Amino acid sequence: MASLARRRATDLVVKAISTGFAALSIVLLAWILWTLISRGLPALGPQVFTNVMAPPGGNGGLLNAIVGSLLQIVVALVIGTPIGLMCGTFLAENGRGTRIAGTVRFINDVLLSAPSILIGLFVYQILVVPFGGFSGWAGSIALAILIVPVVVRTTEDMLNLVPIGLREAAFALGAPQWKVVTLVTWRAARAGIVTGVLLALARAAGETAPLLFTSLGNNGWSLDMSRPMASLPIAIYQYAASPFEDWVALAWAGALLITVGVLTLNILSRLFLAKMK
């Protein structure tokens, strides 16, 4: 009886500690969101979406930074998502137990934990210096490198959760492997794969260091990806450290836009996937 009482007491203590830390995490998240809303929402006037970045007191906005971020992130997703999806599929479907799969997995883990500033320096050396200048393309490549390892890890993990019997049933019906992968395993794991892509998008959307070494930033309007291009993370970095109140307010507005954008994408994707089930 004493042993049973001790186990119950230990279980109660562990549950209390776990619940306390969970509540603390929720409080911290709510605090961050409240700070973003309370500081960023008053600055979200029409000029934020209609005016480009301007000098202090010039009634500037973030239009060029918003468009620049969208362009670079879309290009990065187009480059990084297929690479990560195919690599994760290889590790889960064809590379089990092989030496090359272990090597690829190790390299992916290194990339996953690598500081983003190192990725920016790497792209700076291979794209910015040889080609003579900063550009939106270089920024997109840096973001794509950040996206790839997240997609690889989540794709492999989600495909490993698909039951072997599902694959065997498809093979028994005479389906070739490419059809089994695309029509069976990908479809069964699509919710997790999409979640991984969104996690990669959330990581890339807020990165500043890689863009400082690649796309650099641009206070004017430009859609030319071969030239320096504005982005929200760089605008936030520049404005948040300034002594001007209007620039600081725009920095909070930009941070709120990134947070709301990523949150909206998560909600819409979950709703879309729920309807497809």
N, C-alpha and C positions, 0 to 999 in steps of 0.2 A: 504493500500500500504506500509506503514511504517513497519507493521508487516511482510509482505511478504519479503521486502528487508532485514529485520533483520534475518529472517529464512534462506534466501539465503546466507547472509554473514556468518552466523554460520555454515551452511553446507560447504561453501568454506573453512573456517578455519579448520574445522574438517578433511576435505579431504586433505588439505595441510599438517596438522600435521601427519595424517596416512601415507600419501605418503612419508613424510620425514623420519619417523621412519622405514618404509619398506626399503627405500633406504639405511638408516644407517645400517640395519641388513644385507643387501646384501653386502655393503662395508666391514663390519666386517668379514663376511664369506669369501669374496674374499681375504681379507688381511690374514686371517688364512691360507687359502689354498695356497696362494702365498708364505707365510713364510715356510710352510711345503715343498712345491716343491723346493723352492730355497735353503733350507738348507738340505733337505733329498735326493733330486735327485742326487747331486754330490757324495753322499756316497753310492749309490746303485750300487756297483760293483759286479762282479761275486762272490767274497768271502762272501758276505752277505748271499747268498743262498747255498753255498757249504761248508763253514767252521763253526765250532761251536764257542761258546764264548771262548775268550782267554784273557790272561793278556794284559795290555797295551803294544802296539808296537808289538804284536804277530800276526798281520794280521788276527784277529779273525772275525767271522761273526755272524749270528743270526739263523743258520740252526736249532739248537736244540730248540731255543725259538719259532721259527715259527711252527715247528712240534708239540711242546708241547702245544702251544695255540690252534692249530687246533684240536688236540685230546681232550683237555678239553672242548672246546666249542661244538664240535660235541656230546660228551657224555652229556653235559649239555642240549643241545637242545633235544636230544632223551629222556631225563628224564623230562624236564620241559614243553616242548610243548604239549604232550598229556594231562598232568595234567591241564595245563592252558586252553586247548581247551575244555576238558570235563567240567571243572568247569564253564567256561564262557557259555557253552551251557546249563548247568543246570540252571544258573541264568536267562538266556533269555527265555528258553523254559518251564521249570517246576517249577521254584522257584518264579515266579512273585507274589508279595504280601505276601509271607510267611515269618515267623520270621527267619527261618534258612537262607533264602536267604539274608535277611538284615544283619544277623550276619556275613555270609561269605563275603559279600560285604564290610562291615566295616573292617574286618581283612585284606582283600585284599588291601584296601586303605592304611592301616597302613603299610603293607609290601611294597607297592609301594613307599611310602615316607620315608621308613626307610633308614638310612645311610648304605652304603654297608659295612663299617667297622664293624657294629654290626652283620651283617650276617656272616662275617668272624669269629668274636669272638664266635658266636653261634656254627658254624660248628667246630671250634677249640675245643670247650668244649665237643661236642657230638661225634666227630669222631677222631680228632687228639690225644687228651689226652687219651681217653680210649684204643685206638688201638696202642698207643706207637710211633707215628711218623707222620710227614707230608707226604702227598701223592697226586698224581694227582686225585685220586677218590674224596678226600675231596675238592679239588679245583673245580671239576666238580659239586659236590653237592652244593657248595656255589654259583656258577654261575647259576645253575638250579633254586635255590631259588630266585635269582634276575630276572630270565626269567619269572617265573610263573605269578606274578601279572600283568606284562605288557600284556601277552597273554590273561589272564582272562579279563582284562578291555576292550581290543580291540575286543575280540571275542564277549563279551556281547553287546558292543555298535553296532557292525556291524550286529549281528543277530537281534537286536531290530529295525534296519532300514529296515529289510525285511518285505514287506507288509503282513498283516494278511490274506488278500485275497488269497495270494499264498499258504499259509498253508491250508486254508479252501478248496481250489480247490483240493489239493492233498488228503486231508482227504475224500472229497466227492467221489473221485475215488476209495476209499477203501484201500489206502496205510496206513500201520501201522506207528506209530509215529517215530520209528527208521529210516524207509525209508524216511519219510518226512524231518527229520533232516539231514540225510546224503546225500540225493539225491536232496533235494530242497533248504532248508535254507542254508546249508553249501555251496552249489554250488553258490547260489545267493550272498553270502557274502564272497566268497573265496578271492577276491582281498583285502578286508579290513583285513581279517584274516591273509593272507600272509604278508601284511604290518605290522601288529602287531608283527608277529614272527620276522620280520626283525628289527623292532624297539627294540625288546627284545635282539636280537643278537647284535645290535649296542651298547646297554647298557652294555652287558656282555663282549663284546670283549675288551673294554678299561678299565675294572675295575682292579685296582691294590691291593687295601686294602684287599679284601677277599682272594686273592691268597697269600698274605704275611703271613696270619695266617693258610693257609691250604696246598697249594702245595709248598710254600716257595721259590722255584727256584732251579735250578741246572745248573752249568756252564759246565757240561759234557753232552755227548749224552746218552739219556735214553728214552726207550719206555715203561718202566715198570710203570704202573699207581699206583702201590702200594708203590712207592718211591717218594721222592721229584722230581718235574718236572719243567723244565724251561718254561717260557711263555714270550711273547712280552711285556706285561705291566710291569712285574717285571724287565725285561732287560732294558726297557726304564727308569724305576725308578732308577735303579742302575747306569746306564751309564750317565744319564742327570746330576746327581749331582756330577760326578767325575771331577777332574781337568785335565784329559787327553783328548786331542783333538780328538783322534781316537775313544774313547768311546763316546764322545758327538756326533760325527758325526753318529755313529751307532744308538744312541738314536733317532736322527732325522730321520734316515732311517727307524727304526722300527715304529715310529709314522706315517710316510708316508705310510708304508705298511698296517697298520691297517685302515687308512682312505680310501686308494684306495680299499682295500678288501671289506669294508662295502659298499662303493659307487658302486663297480662293482656288488655286490650281489643285490643291489636295482635296478640297471638298468636292469640286466638280468631278475630279477623276473617280473618287469613291462613289458618287452618285451614278456616274456612267457605268462603272464596273458592276454596281449593284443591279442596274437594269439589265445588264447583259447576262447575269446568272440565271 
